[in-house]
Structures are given as C-alpha cells and as structure tokens.
C-alpha cells in the first residue's frame, strides 16, 4: 500500500492528523517531511530518501503552506514542474486567506483544506480524505503503474509500460 506524504513542521499537527487518519480507518502508512526541502528530497528520491523501497512515491501529498526552508506553494510549484506521474496534492493549512487559496489552485493544488481547531472536525476531515481521495478518486494509469514498479518511473519507462500493457 502506497504511503501518504504529510509535509508539516508542527509536531502537534503531525500527531493529531495521524491519529485522526488512523481512527478514520486509513491504512496507508504516513511518511512525514518536516520542511519544504525534505518534501522535495522525498519526492525526488534523493538524499536520506533515496531508498524507494523504504520511501515509495506517495499516493497523496498533504502539504502545509508555511514551511521552513521552502514554502508550501514553492513545493507545489516544484511538484507541478516535474515530469512523470501527476501527484495528488492537498494543501492542508491553517490559512484561510483568499490569496493563499487562489495561489494554491493556480499552481495546481487538487484541494485546499483549512485545518480545523476541533478534534471532531479533524476526524470528519480525515474521513472525507479517506472516502474521496483514497477510495473514490480515480487515478491515471501512470499512478497505478507506480504501485507495481520496482524502480522510480521515468517518462520512458512509463511509456514502455503503457505500450506493453496496451498490446496485451
């Protein structure tokens, strides 16, 4: 089962969301990056995250807006500039400012959620993430291929996989 990447610098928010996700029945492991540079390293499979067996590409990225070293919108922009599989990115932040929301969507966020202050609301949000993004949402074939790929996919290997699977 592919992990969820939670990009969050506040340890309390990490704990609370992980608890809510577990209670909501999310079985996917949750990997954590505590700043924007770690998120980029994780997603590019470099540095401490070079072992794709241990750190596979996530099925979902939960991205905070205000992060050390590289802000969430900069991470989102970097993600959308990468070749290869399209990642589902949900901005999950305390900000509810219109400018932040508009910028996130302009840069390609799939959703923008404001962190609730009540535990019961966080639980509802975790259930909604599970129900829509993990159970109901349909991913492109290239994302499905990642689940079975032993090595990180490149555009060439994705194309070869599609050609091979379409000729069967």
Contact map, one row per residue, 1 for C-alpha under 8 A:
111000000000000000000000000110000000000000000000000000000000000000000000000000000000000000000000000000000000000000000000000000000000000000000000001000000000000000000000
111100000000000000000000000110000000000000000000000000011110000000000000000000000000000000000000000000000000000000000000000000000000000000000000001000000000000000000000
111110000000000000000000000111100000000000000000000000011111000000000000000000000000000000000000000000000000000000000000000000000000000000000000000000000000000000000000
011111000000000000000000000111100000000000000000000000000111110000000000000000000000000000000000000000000000000000000000000000000000000000000000000000000000000000000000
001111100000000000000000000001111000000000000000000000000111110000000000000000000000000000000000000000000000000000000000000000000000000000000000000000000000000000000000
000111110000010000000000000001111000000000000000000000000000111000000000000000000000000000000000000000000000000000000000000000000000000000000000000000000000000000000000
000011111000000000000000000000011111001000000000000000000000111100000000000000000000000000000000000000000000000000000000000000000000000000000000000000000000000000000000
000001111110110000000000000000011110000000000000000000000000001100100000000000000000000000000000000000000000000000000000000000000000000000000000000000000000000000000000
000000111110010000000000000000001110000000000000000000000000000000110000000000000000000000000000000000000000000000000000000000000000000000000000000000000000000000000000
000000011111110000000000000000000100000000000000000000000000000000000000000000000000000000000000000000000000000000000000000000000000000000000000000000000000000000000000
000000011111111000000000000000000000000000000000000000000000000000000000000000000000000000000000000000000000000000000000000000000000000000000000000000000000000000000000
000000000111111100000000000000000000000000000000000000000000000000000000000000000000000000000000000000000000000000000000000000000000000000000000000000000000000000000000
000000010111111110000000000000000000000000000000000000000000000000000000000000000000000000000000000000000000000000000000000000000000000000000000000000000000000000000000
000001011111111111000000000000010000000000000000000000000000000000000000000000000000000000000000000000000000000000000000000000000000000000000000000000000000000000000000
000000000011111111100000000000000000000000000000000000000000000000000000000000000000000000000000000000000000000000000000000000000000000000000000000000000000000000000000
000000000001111111110000000000000000000000000000000000000000000000000000000000000000000000000000000000000000000000000000000000000000000000000000000000000000000000000000
000000000000111111111000000000000000000000000000000000000000000000000000000000000000000000000000000000000000000000000000010001000000000000000000000000000000000000000000
000000000000011111111100000001000000000000000000000000000000000000000000000000000000000000000000000000000000000000000000000000000000000000000000000000000000000000000000
000000000000001111111110000000000000000000000000000000000000000000000000000000000000000000000000000000000000000000000000000000000000000000000000000000000000000000000000
000000000000000111111111000000000000000000000000000000000000000000000000000000000000000000000000000000000000000000000010011001000000000000000000000000000000000000000000
000000000000000011111111110000000000000000000000000000000000000000000000000000000000000000000000000000000000000000000000001001100100000000000000000000000000000000000000
000000000000000001111111111000000000000000000000000000000000000000000000000000000000000000000000000000000000000000000000000000000000000000000000000000000000000000000000
000000000000000000111111110000000000000000000000000000000000000000000000000000000000000000000000000000000000000000000000001000000000000000000000000000000000000000000000
000000000000000000011111110000000000000000000000000000000000000000000000000000000000000000000000000000000000000000000000001001100100000000000000000000000000000000000000
000000000000000000001111111000000000000000000000000000000000000000000000000000000000000000000000000000000000000000000000000000100100000000000000000000000000000000000000
000000000000000000001111111100000000000000000000000000000000000000000000000000000000000000000000000000000000000000000000000000000100000000000000000000000000000000000000
000000000000000000000100111110000000000000000000000000000000000000000000000000000000000000000000000000000000000000000000000000000000000000000000000000000000000000000000
111100000000000000000000011111000000000000000000000000000000000000000000000000000000000000000000000000000000000000000000000000000000000000000000000000000000000000000000
111100000000000000000000001111100000000000000000000000000000000000000000000000000000000000000000000000000000000000000000000000000000000000000000000000000000000000000000
001111000000000001000000000111110000000000000000000000000000000000000000000000000000000000000000000000000000000000000000000000000000000000000000000000000000000000000000
001111000000000000000000000011111000000000000000000000100000000000000000000000000000000000000000000000000000000000000000000000000000000000000000000000000000000000000000
000011110000010000000000000001111100000000000000000000000000000000000000000000000000000000000000000000000000000000000000000000000000000000000000000000000000000000000000
000011111000000000000000000000111111011001000000000000000000000000000000000000000000000000000000000000000000000000000000000000000000000000000000000000000000000000000000
000000111100000000000000000000011111011000000000000000000000000000110000000000000000000000000000000000000000000000000000000000000000000000000000000000000000000000000000
000000111000000000000000000000001111111000000000000000000000000000111100000000000000000000000000000000000000000000000000000000000000000000000000000000000000000000000000
000000100000000000000000000000001111111100000000000000000000000000111111001000000000000000000000000000000000000000000000000000000000000000000000000000000000000000000000
000000000000000000000000000000000011111110000000000000000000000000001100000000000000000000000000000000000000000000000000000000000000000000000000000000000000000000000000
000000000000000000000000000000001111111111000000000000000000000000000000000000000000000000000000000000000000000000000000000000000000000000000000000000000000000000000000
000000100000000000000000000000001111111111100000000000000000000000000000001000000000000000000000000000000000000000000000000000000000000000000000000000000000000000000000
000000000000000000000000000000000001111111110000000000000000000000000000001001100000000000000000000000000000000000000000000000000000000000000000000000000000000000000000
000000000000000000000000000000000000111111111111100000000000000000000000000000000000000000000000000000000000000000000000000000000000000000000000000000000000000000000000
000000000000000000000000000000001000011111111101110000100000000000000000000000000000000000000000000000000000000000000000000000000000000000000000000000000000000000000000
000000000000000000000000000000000000001111111100000000001000000000000000000000000000000000000000000000000000000000000000000000000000000000000000000000000000000000000000
000000000000000000000000000000000000000111111100000000000000000000000000000000000000000000000000000000000000000000000000000000000000000000000000000000000000000000000000
000000000000000000000000000000000000000011111110111100100000000000000000000000000000000000000000000000000000000000000000000000000000000000000000000000000000000000000000
000000000000000000000000000000000000000011111111110000000000000000000000000000000000000000000000000000000000000000000000000000000000000000000000000000000000000000000000
000000000000000000000000000000000000000010001111110000000000000000000000000000000000000000000000000000000000000000000000000000000000000000000000000000000000000000000000
000000000000000000000000000000000000000011000111111000000000000000000000000000000000000000000000000000000000000000000000000000000000000000000000000000000000000000000000
000000000000000000000000000000000000000011001111111101100000000000000000000000000000000000000000000000000000000000000000000000000000000000000000000000000000000000000000
000000000000000000000000000000000000000001001111111100100000000000000000000000000000000000000000000000000000000000000000000000000000000000000000000000000000000000000000
000000000000000000000000000000000000000000001001111111110000000000000000000000000000000000000000000000000000000000000000000000000000000000000000000000000000000000000000
000000000000000000000000000000000000000000001000111111111000000000000000000000000000000000000000000000000000000000000000000000000000000000000000000000110000000000000000
000000000000000000000000000000000000000000000000001111110000000000000000000000000000000000000000000000000000000000000000000000000000000000000000000001000000000000000000
000000000000000000000000000000000000000000000000101111110000000000000000000000000000000000000000000000000000000000000000000000000000000000000000000000000000000000000000
000000000000000000000000000000100000000001001000111111111000000000000000000000000000000000000000000000000000000000000000000000000000000000000000000000000000000000000000
011000000000000000000000000000000000000000000000001111111100000000000000000000000000000000000000000000000000000000000000000000000000000000000000000000000000000000000000
011000000000000000000000000000000000000000100000000100111110000000000000000000000000000000000000000000000000000000000000000000000000000000000000010000000000000000000000
011110000000000000000000000000000000000000000000000000011111100000000000000000000000001000000000000000000000000000000000000000000000000000000000000000000000000000000000
011110000000000000000000000000000000000000000000000000001111100000000000000000000000001100000000000000000000000000000000000000000000000000000010000000000000000000000000
001110000000000000000000000000000000000000000000000000000111110000000000000000000000001111000000000000000000000000000000000000000000100000000000000000000000000000000000
000111100000000000000000000000000000000000000000000000000111111000000000000000000000001111000000000000000000000000000000000000000000000000000000000000000000000000000000
000111100000000000000000000000000000000000000000000000000001111100000000000000000000000011110000000000000000000000000000000000000000000000000000000000000000000000000000
000001110000000000000000000000000000000000000000000000000000111110000001000000000000000011111000000000000000000000000000000000000000000000000000000000000000000000000000
000000110000000000000000000000000000000000000000000000000000011111100001000000000000000000111000000000000000000000000000000000000000000000000000000000000000000000000000
000000000000000000000000000000000000000000000000000000000000001111100011100000000000000000111010000000000000000000000000000000000000000000000000000000000000000000000000
000000000000000000000000000000000000000000000000000000000000000111110011000000000000000000001000000000000000000000000000000000000000000000000000000000000000000000000000
000000011000000000000000000000000111000000000000000000000000000111111111000000000000000000000000000000000000000000000000000000000000000000000000000000000000000000000000
000000001000000000000000000000000111000000000000000000000000000001111110000000000000000000000000000000000000000000000000000000000000000000000000000000000000000000000000
000000000000000000000000000000000011100000000000000000000000000000111110000000000000000000000000000000000000000000000000000000000000000000000000000000000000000000000000
000000000000000000000000000000000011100000000000000000000000000000111111011000000000000000000000000000000000000000000000000000000000000000000000000000000000000000000000
000000000000000000000000000000000001000000000000000000000000000011111111111000000000000000000000000000000000000000000000000000000000000000000000000000000000000000000000
000000000000000000000000000000000001000000000000000000000000001111100111111100000000000000000000000000000000000000000000000000000000000000000000000000000000000000000000
000000000000000000000000000000000000000000000000000000000000000010000011111110000000000000000000000000110010000000000000000000000000000000000000000000000000000000000000
000000000000000000000000000000000000000000000000000000000000000000000111111111000000000000000000000000000000000000000000000000000000000000000000000000000000000000000000
000000000000000000000000000000000001001100000000000000000000000000000111111111100000000000000000000000000000000000000000000000000000000000000000000000000000000000000000
000000000000000000000000000000000000000000000000000000000000000000000001111111110000000010000000000000010011100000000000000000000000000000000000000000000000000000000000
000000000000000000000000000000000000000000000000000000000000000000000000111111111000000000000000000000000011000000000000000000000000000000000000000000000000000000000000
000000000000000000000000000000000000000100000000000000000000000000000000011111111100000000000000000000000000000000000000000000000000000000000000000000000000000000000000
000000000000000000000000000000000000000100000000000000000000000000000000001111111100001000000000000000000000000000000000000000000000000000000000000000000000000000000000
000000000000000000000000000000000000000000000000000000000000000000000000000111111100010000000000000000000011000000000000000000000000000000000000000000000000000000000000
000000000000000000000000000000000000000000000000000000000000000000000000000011111110000000000000000000000000000000000000000000000000000000000000000000000000000000000000
000000000000000000000000000000000000000000000000000000000000000000000000000001111111000000000000000000000000000000000000000000000000000000000000000000000000000000000000
000000000000000000000000000000000000000000000000000000000000000000000000000000001111100000000000000000000000000000000000000000000000000000000000000000000110000000000000
000000000000000000000000000000000000000000000000000000000000000000000000000000000111110000000000000000000000000000000000000000000000000000000000000000001110010000000000
000000000000000000000000000000000000000000000000000000000000000000000000000000000011111000000000000000000000000000000000000000000000000000000110000000000000000000000000
000000000000000000000000000000000000000000000000000000000000000000000000000000010001111100000000000000000000000000000000000000000000000000000010000000000000000000000000
000000000000000000000000000000000000000000000000000000000111100000000000000000100000111110000000000000000000000000000000000000000000000000000010000000000000000000000000
000000000000000000000000000000000000000000000000000000000011100000000000000000000000011111000000000000000000110000000000000000000000000000000000000000000000000000000000
000000000000000000000000000000000000000000000000000000000001111000000000000100000000001111100000000000000000111000000000000000000000000000000000000000000000000000000000
000000000000000000000000000000000000000000000000000000000001111000000000000000000000000111110000000000000000111110000000000000000000000000000000000000000000000000000000
000000000000000000000000000000000000000000000000000000000000011110000000000000000000000011111000000000010000111110000000000000000000000000000000000000000000000000000000
000000000000000000000000000000000000000000000000000000000000011110000000000000000000000001111100000000000000000111100000000000000000000000000000000000000000000000000000
000000000000000000000000000000000000000000000000000000000000001111000000000000000000000000111111000000000000000111100000000000000000000000000000000000000000000000000000
000000000000000000000000000000000000000000000000000000000000000000000000000000000000000000011111000000000000000001110000000000000000000000000000000000000000000000000000
000000000000000000000000000000000000000000000000000000000000000010000000000000000000000000001111100100000000000001000000000000000000000000000000000000000000000000000000
000000000000000000000000000000000000000000000000000000000000000000000000000000000000000000001111110110000000000001000000000000000000000000000000000000000000000000000000
000000000000000000000000000000000000000000000000000000000000000000000000000000000000000000000011111110000000000000000000000000000000000000000000000000000000000000000000
000000000000000000000000000000000000000000000000000000000000000000000000000000000000000000000001111111000000000000000000000000000000000000000000000000000000000000000000
000000000000000000000000000000000000000000000000000000000000000000000000000000000000000000000000111111100000000000000000000000000000000000000000000000000000000000000000
000000000000000000000000000000000000000000000000000000000000000000000000000000000000000000000011111111110000000000000000000000000000000000000000000000000000000000000000
000000000000000000000000000000000000000000000000000000000000000000000000000000000000000000000001111111111000000100000000000000000000000000000000000000000000000000000000
000000000000000000000000000000000000000000000000000000000000000000000000000000000000000000000000011111111100000000000000000000000000000000000000000000000000000000000000
000000000000000000000000000000000000000000000000000000000000000000000000100000000000000000000000001111111110000000000000000000000000000000000000000000000000000000000000
000000000000000000000000000000000000000000000000000000000000000000000000100100000000000000100000000111111111100100000000000000000000000000000000000000000000000000000000
000000000000000000000000000000000000000000000000000000000000000000000000000000000000000000000000000011111111111100000000000000000000000000000000000000000000000000000000
000000000000000000000000000000000000000000000000000000000000000000000000000000000000000000000000000001111111100000000000000000000000000000000000000000000000000000000000
000000000000000000000000000000000000000000000000000000000000000000000000100110010000000000000000000000111111100000000000000000000000000000000000000000000000000000000000
000000000000000000000000000000000000000000000000000000000000000000000000000110010000000000000000000000011111110000000000000000000000000000000000000000000000000000000000
000000000000000000000000000000000000000000000000000000000000000000000000000100000000000111100000000000011111111100000000000000000000000000000000000000000000000000000000
000000000000000000000000000000000000000000000000000000000000000000000000000000000000000111100000000000001001111100000000000000000000000000000000000000000000000000000000
000000000000000000000000000000000000000000000000000000000000000000000000000000000000000011100000000000001000111110000000000000000000000000000000000000000000000000000000
000000000000000000000000000000000000000000000000000000000000000000000000000000000000000001111000000010011000111111000000000000000000000000000000000000000000000000000000
000000000000000000000000000000000000000000000000000000000000000000000000000000000000000001111000000000000000001111100000000000000000000000000000000000000000000000000000
000000000000000000000000000000000000000000000000000000000000000000000000000000000000000000011111000000000000000111110000000000000000000000000000000000000000000000000000
000000000000000000000000000000000000000000000000000000000000000000000000000000000000000000011100000000000000000011111000010000000000000000000000000000000000000000000000
000000000000000000000000000000000000000000000000000000000000000000000000000000000000000000000100000000000000000001111110110000000000000000000000000000000000000000000000
000000000000000000000000000000000000000000000000000000000000000000000000000000000000000000000000000000000000000000111110110000000000000000000000000000000000000000000000
000000000000000000000000000000000000000000000000000000000000000000000000000000000000000000000000000000000000000000011111110000000000000000000000000000000000000000000000
000000000000000000010000000000000000000000000000000000000000000000000000000000000000000000000000000000000000000000011111111000000000000000000000000000000000000000000000
000000000000000000000000000000000000000000000000000000000000000000000000000000000000000000000000000000000000000000000111111100000000000000000000000000000000000000000000
000000000000000000000000000000000000000000000000000000000000000000000000000000000000000000000000000000000000000000011111111110000000000000000000000000000000000000000000
000000000000000010010000000000000000000000000000000000000000000000000000000000000000000000000000000000000000000000111111111111000000000000000000000000000000000000000000
000000000000000000011011000000000000000000000000000000000000000000000000000000000000000000000000000000000000000000000011111111100000000000000000000000000000000000000000
000000000000000000000000000000000000000000000000000000000000000000000000000000000000000000000000000000000000000000000001111111110000000000000000000000000000000000000000
000000000000000000000000000000000000000000000000000000000000000000000000000000000000000000000000000000000000000000000000111111111000000000000000000000000000000000000000
000000000000000010011001000000000000000000000000000000000000000000000000000000000000000000000000000000000000000000000000011111111100000000000000000000000000000000000000
000000000000000000001001100000000000000000000000000000000000000000000000000000000000000000000000000000000000000000000000001111111110000000000000000000000000000000000000
000000000000000000000000000000000000000000000000000000000000000000000000000000000000000000000000000000000000000000000000000111111111100000000000000000000000000000000000
000000000000000000000000000000000000000000000000000000000000000000000000000000000000000000000000000000000000000000000000000011111111110000000000000000000000000000000000
000000000000000000001001110000000000000000000000000000000000000000000000000000000000000000000000000000000000000000000000000001111111111000000000000000000000000000000000
000000000000000000000000000000000000000000000000000000000000000000000000000000000000000000000000000000000000000000000000000000111111111100000000000000000000000000000000
000000000000000000000000000000000000000000000000000000000000000000000000000000000000000000000000000000000000000000000000000000011111111110000000000000000000000000000000
000000000000000000000000000000000000000000000000000000000001000000000000000000000000000000000000000000000000000000000000000000011111111110000000000000000000000000000000
000000000000000000000000000000000000000000000000000000000000000000000000000000000000000000000000000000000000000000000000000000001111111110000000000000000000000000000000
000000000000000000000000000000000000000000000000000000000000000000000000000000000000000000000000000000000000000000000000000000000111111110000000000000000000000000000000
000000000000000000000000000000000000000000000000000000000000000000000000000000000000000000000000000000000000000000000000000000000011111111000000000000000000000000000000
000000000000000000000000000000000000000000000000000000000000000000000000000000000000000000000000000000000000000000000000000000000001111111100000000000000000000000000000
000000000000000000000000000000000000000000000000000000000000000000000000000000000000000000000000000000000000000000000000000000000000000111110000000000000000000000000000
000000000000000000000000000000000000000000000000000000000000000000000000000000000000000000000000000000000000000000000000000000000000000011111011000000000000000000000000
000000000000000000000000000000000000000000000000000000000000000000000000000000000000000000000000000000000000000000000000000000000000000001111111000000000000000000000000
000000000000000000000000000000000000000000000000000000000000000000000000000000000000000000000000000000000000000000000000000000000000000000111111100000000000000000000000
000000000000000000000000000000000000000000000000000000000000000000000000000000000000100000000000000000000000000000000000000000000000000000011111110000000000010000000000
000000000000000000000000000000000000000000000000000000000010000000000000000000000000111000000000000000000000000000000000000000000000000000111111111000000000000000000000
000000000000000000000000000000000000000000000000000000000000000000000000000000000000000000000000000000000000000000000000000000000000000000111111111100000000000000000000
000000000000000000000000000000000000000000000000000000000000000000000000000000000000000000000000000000000000000000000000000000000000000000001111111110000000010010000000
000000000000000000000000000000000000000000000000000000001000000000000000000000000000000000000000000000000000000000000000000000000000000000000111111110011000000000000000
110000000000000000000000000000000000000000000000000000000000000000000000000000000000000000000000000000000000000000000000000000000000000000000011111110000000000000000000
000000000000000000000000000000000000000000000000000000000000000000000000000000000000000000000000000000000000000000000000000000000000000000000001111111000000000000000000
000000000000000000000000000000000000000000000000000000000000000000000000000000000000000000000000000000000000000000000000000000000000000000000000111111111000000000000000
000000000000000000000000000000000000000000000000000010000000000000000000000000000000000000000000000000000000000000000000000000000000000000000000000111110000000000000000
000000000000000000000000000000000000000000000000000100000000000000000000000000000000000000000000000000000000000000000000000000000000000000000000000011111000000000000000
000000000000000000000000000000000000000000000000000100000000000000000000000000000000000000000000000000000000000000000000000000000000000000000000010011111100000000000000
000000000000000000000000000000000000000000000000000000000000000000000000000000000001000000000000000000000000000000000000000000000000000000000000010010111111110000000000
000000000000000000000000000000000000000000000000000000000000000000000000000000000011000000000000000000000000000000000000000000000000000000000000000000011111110000000000
000000000000000000000000000000000000000000000000000000000000000000000000000000000011000000000000000000000000000000000000000000000000000000000000000000001111111000000000
000000000000000000000000000000000000000000000000000000000000000000000000000000000000000000000000000000000000000000000000000000000000000000000000000000001111111100000000
000000000000000000000000000000000000000000000000000000000000000000000000000000000000000000000000000000000000000000000000000000000000000000000000000000001111111110000000
000000000000000000000000000000000000000000000000000000000000000000000000000000000001000000000000000000000000000000000000000000000000000000000100100000001111111111000000
000000000000000000000000000000000000000000000000000000000000000000000000000000000000000000000000000000000000000000000000000000000000000000000000000000000011111111100000
000000000000000000000000000000000000000000000000000000000000000000000000000000000000000000000000000000000000000000000000000000000000000000000000000000000001111111110000
000000000000000000000000000000000000000000000000000000000000000000000000000000000000000000000000000000000000000000000000000000000000000000000000100000000000111111111000
000000000000000000000000000000000000000000000000000000000000000000000000000000000000000000000000000000000000000000000000000000000000000000000000000000000000011111111100
000000000000000000000000000000000000000000000000000000000000000000000000000000000000000000000000000000000000000000000000000000000000000000000000000000000000001111111110
000000000000000000000000000000000000000000000000000000000000000000000000000000000000000000000000000000000000000000000000000000000000000000000000000000000000000111111111
000000000000000000000000000000000000000000000000000000000000000000000000000000000000000000000000000000000000000000000000000000000000000000000000000000000000000011111111
000000000000000000000000000000000000000000000000000000000000000000000000000000000000000000000000000000000000000000000000000000000000000000000000000000000000000001111111
000000000000000000000000000000000000000000000000000000000000000000000000000000000000000000000000000000000000000000000000000000000000000000000000000000000000000000111111
000000000000000000000000000000000000000000000000000000000000000000000000000000000000000000000000000000000000000000000000000000000000000000000000000000000000000000011111
